[in-house]
Amino acid sequence: METNDRKDIVHLDLDTFFVSVERLENKSFIGKPILIGGTSGRGVVASCSYESRKYGVRSAMPMQRALMLCPDAIVIRGDMEKYSKFSNMVTDIIAEKAPVYEKASIDEHYLDISGMDRFFGCQQWAHELRNKIIKETGLPISFGLSVNKTVSKIATGEAKPNGELYINKEHVSPFLAPLSIKKIPMVGDKTYTLLMDMGVEKIATLREMPIELLSKLLGQNGVEIWKRANGIDNTPIQPYSEQKSISTERTFEQDTMDIYMLNRILVKMVEDLCFELRSKEKLTACITVKIRYSNFDTHTQQKKIAYTSFDHTILEVVQELFQKLYQRRMMIRLIGVRLSNLVYGTQQLNLFEDTTEKVNLYLALDWIRKRYGVKSVGKALS
């Protein structure tokens, strides 16, 4: 008898999403190598077409290097507001049909459709949803359907471009076995290199390793990687809800005019808010600064910016707004910062303007904060 704990998880991923959106608006881009990202001399590739990948180009590569590999590529700076609009169109279609869904990033969703096969096949349901998305948005999209998030995501990767793949419970093990360990979502470049140096290239080899050895090598991540290599992933679908803003305020025990202290607090506020943004894989396009004087008069200044989650960009605007606000030279009772107009977007989406070195700096700082705590590292004031 079939148990009720069976899961049917769909992973939907828009193919070369940024490129596909640009091609919708400019048909002459179809079939040509496209690079989207920073257009300055030290910019980075945020997304690239399959045509450019044939030359060895990949996301997060310095733009200059990408153009050396593929000199005929068309370079587009990118427009996060436009991409967010198309992303929301896809989410709206999914929300209309799916019982439970999670928006994992700007271009991918997980759906839990467990039990729907009682009424009609899960594979047919997912197929019809994919066709509806393609018909209504014009965007190519792939899906994987299987027993959990990990296997479904890997299946989507194998279904690309613009395809679909169903892996039932009995076929999970033979499906994963011949694939590269790089296919496992948790295996990054450093882990991949470490395991390859040990002669571990295929998932079949990885899952035969003693779990104790992987734990010793990689800590808890090693245990999780071993589980996923064996098709085990109990991570639940996180029901989607759009957070519109994040903010922080500080009310002083004693009113102050200490500009150095106020600036130091604003820096810390920005660091904490930006770290939260990046941890949740979100970007902001609107910054608000608030001050309350000792007589309780409250004033705010707001500015819209290009989508980002980087401290240096947001801090510059926060300091500019604070200077505009603080004109009365009265004692201050409260200051606050709010980031709004939030959209989903990973580090990669910030690469339209920022250099490889700056992106890597933030990745390193965030790693330190996650490992040693949010107060472990911060900006020094001159």
N, C-alpha and C positions, 0 to 999 in steps of 0.2 A: 504493500500500500504506500502511496506517495505521501510524504509528510508535508506539513504546512509551513516548514521553515525554508522552503526553496525560495531563492531570490532570482528575480529577473531584473538586471540593471543595464540600462542603456547609457552609453557614452556618446554624445553628439559633439562633433568638432568641425567648425567651419574651415574649409581648406584654404590655406594661404589667405587668411581673411582680409587683411589690409589690401593685398594685391587684387583680390576678387572684387572688393568695393571700388577700387580705382578703375578696374576694367568695366564695371557696370556703367561708369560715367564716361569712359573713353574707350570705345571699342577698338581703337587702333593699338591699344596695349596688349590685346589678346595674342598669345603665341610668342610674345617678345620677352626677353629677360628683363625683369623689373626688380629694382632695389628700393626699399622704403626705409628711410631713417635720416640720420643727421647729414645735412648737405655741406657742412663746413669741412675743412681739411682734416679735422680729427674726429669727425662724426662716426657713428656706428650703425650697422644694419639692424633695423628693427624687424623687418620681414622681407622675404625674397620669394620670387616665383620659382616654380619647378624648373623652368628653362635656365635660370641662373644657377640653380643648385647643381646642374650637370657639370658646371665648371669648378665645383668645389666651394661655392659660396654658401654661407650659413648665417643664421641669425646671431647677433652679438659680435660679428666680425667687424673690425675697423673698415670703414667705407673705402679708404684708400686701397687696402688689401683686396677688397671685393672687386674694385674696379680694375685692379691689376689682373685678377683672375678672369674677369668678364668685362673687358673694356667697352663692349657694345651695349651694356646694360643701360636702361633708362632709370634715372634716379629721381625719386619723388620724396619730398620732405614728409608728407603724411599729415593727416588731419584727425586728431583724436575725437573731436566733437562729431564729425561725420561718421567715424567708425562706431562710436557709442550709439548713434541713432539707429544704425543698421543692426547692431547687437540687440538693442531693445526691441526691434521689430521681431527678431527671432525668438527672444524670450517671451514676448506676448503670444506668439503662436503656440509655443510649448505650454505656457500657463493655461491656455484655453483647453488643451487636450490632456495634459499629464496629471495624474493624481498627486504625485509628489515629485518635485524636481529641485535641483541645486544648480545655481549658476556658479561654476567653478572659476571662470575668468570671462573676459570680454568675448571669447570665441568658443567656449565649450560649456556643456551642460551635462549633468548626470540625472537620470530619471529612474525612479523605482516603480516598475510596472508589475510587480509581483502579484499574482492572482488574476491578472487580466486574461490569461489564457483560458479561463473558465468560460469566457464569453466569445473570444476570438483569439487567434494565435498572436503571441507577443511579437514574433518576428514580422507578421503581416501588419500589426499595429504600428510598429516602429518604421516599417517601410513606407506606410501611408503618411506618417508624420513627416518623414524626410522629404517625400515628394511634395507635401504641402508647403514646407519651408522653401524648397527650391522654386516652386511655382509662384509663391507670393513675394519672395524677396529677390529672386534671380541669382542667389548665391549658391555655389557648390558646397555640399556638406556631406560628411561621412559619419557612419555610426558603427559601433561595436555593441553587441548584445551578448551578455553572459551572466555568470553567477555572482560577480562582485565588481567593484570599481576598477581594481587593478587589471583583471582579465579583460574587461570591457574596453578599457583605455588602450591596452595593447592591441586588442582586436581592431579598434578604430585605426590605429597606426598602420596595421597590415591591410586594411580596407582602402586606404587612401591611394590615389586621389579619387574623390567623389564616388565612394563605394560603400558597401555595407557587408558586415560579416557577423554570423551567429555562431557562437561556440557553446555547445551545451555542456552539462556537467561532466559527462563521460569523456568528452574530447578535450577538456582543459589541459590535462597533463601532456598528451601527445602534441597539442597545439603549441604549448610553451617550450617544450624540450629543445627543438633545434634553433630557437631564436637567440640572438645575441643578448648578453646580460645588460647591454645598454638600453634594451627595450623596457626594462623594469623602471617605472617612474622614479623611484628613489635613488637610482644609481646615477650619480653625477660624474663629472670628468675625473675627479681625484679617486673616487671609489672604483671607477672603471679601470683606471690605470693600475691601481693597486692590485685588483683581482686579475687583470690581464698579465701582470708581472708574475703572478702565481700560476699562470697557465689556465685560468678560468675564463673561458670565452663564451661558452653556451650556457643557457639556463639549466640544461640537463646536468651539467657538471657542477654548477653552483648549488643546486638543491641536494646533491649527494655529499656536500661538505658537512662536517659536524657543526651543528648550530652553536656549540660552545666555542669553536674556533672563530666563527664569524662574530660572535659576541665579544671575544677577546680583541679581535682586530678593529671592529667598528662600533663597539658598544651596543646600545639598544637599537641603533639603526641597522646593525648587522643582523639582529634577530628578526626585524621587520622585513629586511631584504630576503632573508631565507624563507620566511613565511610566504612572501609574494612570489618567490621563485617556485614555490610549491602550490601556487594558486589559492593561497589563504589570505583573505582580506576582509575583516569584519567592520571596516569603516562605514558608518551609516551615511545615508543621504542627509545633508543638512538643508532643510526646507529654506527656500530663498525668500529673503526680505531685503529690500533696498534701504540701506542706511543713507540718509540724506546729508548728515553733517556730523562732525566731531568737534568738541570744543573743550576748553579748560579756562578756569578763572582763578584768581588769587586775591583774597581780601586780606588786607594788612591789619595786624593788631594795632599798629600805630600808623596813622597817615604819614605819607612820605613825599619828599621831593628829590630823593637820591636817584639821579638819572643813571648812574653807573649800576646801582642795584636793580633798578627797573629794567634796564637793558639786559642784565644778566638773567633775570627771570624770564623775559621774553625769549631769549635764546633757548633756555631750558624748555619752555613751553613748546616752541617750534620743534625742537629735537624730539620731544616725547610724542607730539602729535604726528610728526612725519614718520617716526618709527612705527606708530600704530597703523598709519596708512599703509606702509609697505608690508607690515605683517599681515594685514587683511587684503593685500593686493588691490589697493585702491589708489585713485588719483583725485586731486581736487582742482577746481577751476575758479574758486571764489574764496577770497580771504577777507575776514572781518576782524578788526581790532576794536576793543571796547575799553573805555576808562570811566571811572566814577570818581568825581571830586569829593572832597571832605564835606561839602554841603549837599551831597547826594545827587547833584546834577550828573546825568549819565549821557555819554556821547559815543557814537560809533562811526567808523570809517570803513568802507568796503571797496574792494577792487577785484575785477575779474582778470584772470591770467590764463595762459595756455596750460593744459593739463599737466600736472607734475606731482611728485611726492618727495622731492628732494629739498633738504634743509636750506641749502644756500640760496635757492630761488625764492622759497617762501619767506625766509628770514629777511631778505632784502625788502620785500613788499611790506612785511609786518613793521619793520623799522621805519619805512617811509610813511606808513599810515599813522604810526604812533607820533611821529614828528608833526604831522598835520593836525592830529588831535590835541596834542598837549601845547596849547597856546596861551592858557590863562595863568600859568605859573602858580597855580594853587596846589595845595597838598592833595595827593591822590590816595583814595581809599581802596580802589579795586582796579585791576587790569585783567583783560581776558583776550583770548584768540579763538576764533572759530574758522574751521575749514568746511566749506559746503560745495554743492554741485558735484558730489562724489560719483565716480564711475569705477567699474572694475578695470584694472589694468596692472600688469606685472611690471617689474623693473624694466623689462624689454621695451615697454611702451614709452619709457622716458628717454629713449635713445635718439629722438629726433634732433636734440640739441646738444646732449652731453657727451663728453669724451669717454673713451674706454677707461682711462685712469680714474675718472670721477665715479663712473658706475661701479668699478671694482672697489673703490674706497668705501662707498656706501654698503656694498655687499659685505665687506670685511667688518665695518662698524656694527652692522646689524647682527652679524654672526657673534661678535663679542658680547653685545647686549643680550642676545638670546641665551648665551652660555653662562655669562657671569652677572646678568642683571642689567636693568635699564640705566642704572646709575654708574655703571662700570667705566663708561667713556663718554666724553662730552667735548664741546667746543671751548677752546680757551679764549678769553677776552684779552685784547691788547690794552 
